[in-house]
């Protein structure tokens, strides 16, 4: 009926109406197997529906050429999106775990070589502070690797109190070396952070 068809079209987002019209035209031409049409519904909220169009046989037609019924799919889409997001996060966890494991092997070799260097140098040696800085950064990297491995295994991390001032001063020494002499790094922070 014409009124029902108009209300169906009004329910569909204007940019998706052509898809539904095409399916109804296929039914009018007598096509039997018409794929369901997934559309966005018109309105203030994001809602979706799937329209199923079935051809009415020519000898059974009165005024109708098609039977159209709709199934709202908003909730199903939301669940599918949640599942997809969950699968993506699982893949990210697996990837992070693999990278962290490989990086941990490289880091172990660096830390061992660094320990040899520390044993070979005295604290008064000019390069001793640089070697200590390498050890601190390698230790920090090892902590990051442990966090990545914990994330990939979905382990609960144990938060701990961190002296932010010490962490920032360690990072400041590293950053000064990285940015070079042409850039001045000035870090100002409060006490007891």
N, C-alpha and C positions, 0 to 999 in steps of 0.2 A: 504494500500500500504506500502511496506517495508520502503521507505524513510520517510513517514509520521510517522511510528511507531518509527523509529530511532530518529527523531527529538523530539518526545514526550518523549522518554526515556532520551534523553540528557537534557531536560528541568527539569527533576525530580532529586532531590538530590539523589546521589548514594545509601545512606542507606535506602531510601524509595522506590526505584525502585522495590524491591521484592513484595511490597504490590500491586503495579499496575500490575505486571506480574501475580500475583496470581488471580487478578480479571479478567484479560484477559483469563487466562487458564480456569477459571470457565465458561466464555462465550463460549470458544472453546468446552467445554464439554456439552454445551447446557443448562446450568443453566439459569433460567429466571430472578430470583430476586437477583441481585448482589448489595450489599451495596456500596454506594459511598466511594471512597478512598480519604482520606485527606492526602496530602503530602506536604513536604517542597520543594520549587523549588530550583534548583541549581543556584548559582550566588552570587555576592558580597553582595547583600542586602537580608535581611530575608523576603522571600515572600512565600505565601502558595497558594495551589490550591486544588480544589476538582475535582476528575475525576469520571465521570459517565460512566459505561461500560454497554452497552446493547448488548444482544446476537442477532446475525443475525440468523433467522430461517434456518434450514438445507436446506429446499427446495428453499430458496431464496439466498443461498450463491453462490457467484462467487468465489472470492479468499478470501473474508473477513469473519472472524468468529465473529467479534465484531465491534460495532461502539463505539468509545471513544470520549467523548467531555469533555472539561475542563472549569471550572469556577474559576477564580482567587478569592481567599477568604482572601487576606491579609488585606484589609480594613475592611471587616466584622469581622475578628479576632481581629483587633485593637479596634473596637467599642465594641465587646463583653468583651475584657479585661478591657476597661474603665468602662463598666457597672459593671463588677465583682468587680473592685477596688472600685467603688463608693458604691456598696452594702456592701463591707467589712468595709469601713470607716463609713458607717451608723451604722453597727452593733457594731463597736468599740465605736462609740459615745453613743449608747444606753447602752452598757456595762459600759462605763465610767460614764455615768449619774446615773445608778443604784448603782454602787459602791460608787460614790461620795455622793449620797443621804444617803446611809446607814452609811458611814463614818462620814458624817456631824452630824448625830444623836448621834453617839458615842462621837464625838468631843464636841458637845454642853454639854454633861454631864461632860466631863473632864474640860471644861472651867468654868462651874458652880461650880464644886468642888474646882477648883483652886481659884476662887473668894472668896469662903468661907475661904480657907486657908489664902489668903492675908488679909482678914478682921480679922482673928484670930491672926495674927503675926504682930509685930511692925517692922518698917524698920531697927531697930537696932538688931533685932533677927538674929542669925547666918544663919538660914535657909531661911530668907526672900529673899536673892538673888537667891537661887535655885528655890523658888516658882515663882519669877519674870521671871526666865529663862523658866520655864514651860509655863507661860502665853505667853511669846514672841513666843515660838515654836508652841504653840497651835494656836496663831493668824496667824502665817505663814502657818500652815496646813490648817486653815480655808480659807486663800487666795487661796491656791492650790485647795481646794474643789470648791470654787467659779469658778475658771478657768476651772476645769473639767466639772462642770455643764454648764458653758457658752459654752464649746466645744460641749457638748452633745446636746445642744439646738441650736447650730450653731449661737450663739450670737456673735456680734462683741465686742471684748475686748477693753477697753480703756487703751492704754498704758500710763504709767506715769513715771516720772523721779524718779530714785532710787539712793539713796546714797550708792554706792557699798561698800565704806569703812565701813559704819555702818553694812550693811548686812554681809560682810565678818567677821567683828569682832563678830557679833552674832553667826555666824556659827562656828567660831573658838572656842568659849567657849563650844558650843555643841560638836564639834568634839573632843576637848581635853578630855571631860568626856567619850566619847565613845571609844577612842583609848587606854585609860589607861596611866599608868605612864611609861611604857617601851618604848613608842614611843614618840619622840619629834616632835611637830608640829610647824613649823616656817613659818609664813605667812608674806610676804613682798609685799606691793603694794604702788603705788603712791598716791598722795593726790588728792582731788577733782575728784574722779572717779564717 
